[in-house]
Amino acid sequence: MYDAVVTRRDKEKVEKMVTSLGLKVMSRDLRHSDPRVLLSAICSQWIPVSQAVLSMVCEKLPSPAEISAERVEKLMSVGVRRFDSLPEKTQELKKAFLDCSADETAPVIVFVSKMFAVDSKTLPRNKQRPLTQEEIAQRRELARQRHAERQANQSAESPGSADAGGTSTLAAPASGGVTDALCAQTEALSVRTTLEDENKEHFVAFARVYSGIVRRGQKVFVLGPKYDPSLALRALPEGCSVADALPSIPHMACCTVDNLYLLMGRELEELDEVPSGNVLGIGGMEEFILKSATISTSPACPPFTPLNFEATPIVRVAVEPKHPSEMPKLVRGMKLLNQADPCAEVLIQETGEHVLVTAGEVHLQRCLDDLRER
């Protein structure tokens, strides 16, 4: 196929292949000057990558319940630490990994492998949905009240009867103008708040549940990659929970799970709870997680080994805005880029230069496009 389309450009052979495979290639792709366009059009119908990846995941990836003891020990041992050197309470969590249990008593253990940015319009709470009968009735009642107030204000503003001195007076002060002004200010404020919320970049944590059930509104520990469970177990009192007033522990934070999402391609569906063994998205974690982290209800849980990416950052460039007044925007954009892209690094040199480190020229171009557009 590659030889006929790209190397020899044999139209008769290409047409014969397309016919035998039962494909429908558009005439503009057949006449295109770039042979790669035709090759892409044929292969996307013949062997689409989406089906290949999905079938490979379904057939080859093992079930979460079939995780081996060696794999668990490797996950729980960060860096050069051996599993038998971990605290006793930490080693006891090995059974929770192997059981992959969704019982109420099982500790919640979640690993966040990366953070990814999403457009605020794709969030379920910002999508348009049909109104319920109660909401329609409520809006109708509000419309009736506004109409009644408007009628009352008009009648109050009409001239009243003449008094003894022969002068004409108004029956009541005009309150309708004040009410309308307040309504207009409230609507303008709500529109401004909505626009600010739309312009804000939202991050979703890509995670997997290894034990327990994670629920919306649940309080959990967020453990950074450098978290040491032995240090926390010595400092924390026996039997403490996330709800208690806890002392400050390095690389450990307490937070509440805001939103849980089912990842449906580019769509996000809100969930109330997710049992062990599943992949999910967690919202509201951008203040606590930079790139990866471990979430648990147990302070004895060790941080997972961070993922190793084959694409090592090798291309370094200094980035600056066209207008010096936009430097705060650039700094904020590079912070978001550093959080959203696991293969990108952001450095600040002693000279004050902001350096962007990427995996290659194509990756660099994509990062610069994100900085300009997003």
Sequence and secondary structure as in RCSB ss.txt:
>XXXX:A:sequence
MYDAVVTRRDKEKVEKMVTSLGLKVMSRDLRHSDPRVLLSAICSQWIPVSQAVLSMVCEKLPSPAEISAERVEKL
MSVGVRRFDSLPEKTQELKKAFLDCSADETAPVIVFVSKMFAVDSKTLPRNKQRPLTQEEIAQRRELARQRHAER
QANQSAESPGSADAGGTSTLAAPASGGVTDALCAQTEALSVRTTLEDENKEHFVAFARVYSGIVRRGQKVFVLGP
KYDPSLALRALPEGCSVADALPSIPHMACCTVDNLYLLMGRELEELDEVPSGNVLGIGGMEEFILKSATISTSPA
CPPFTPLNFEATPIVRVAVEPKHPSEMPKLVRGMKLLNQADPCAEVLIQETGEHVLVTAGEVHLQRCLDDLRER
>XXXX:A:secstr
 HIIIIIS  HHHHHHHHHHHT    HHHHT S HHHHHHHHHHHHS HHHHHHHHHHHHS  GGG  HHHHHHH
H  TT  GGGS HHHHHTHHHHHHT   TTS  EEEEEEEEEE GGGSGGGS     HHHHHHHHHHHHHHHHHH
HHHHHHHSEEEE TTS EEESS   HHHHHHHHHHHHHHHHHHHHHHHHS EEEEEEEEEESEEETT EEEEE T
T  HHHHHHHS TT  TTS     TTEEEEE  EEEEEETTEEEEESEEETT EEEEES TTT SS EEEES TT
         SS   EEEEE  SSGGGHHHHHHHHHHHHHH TT EEEE TTS EEEEESSHHHHHHHHHHHHH 
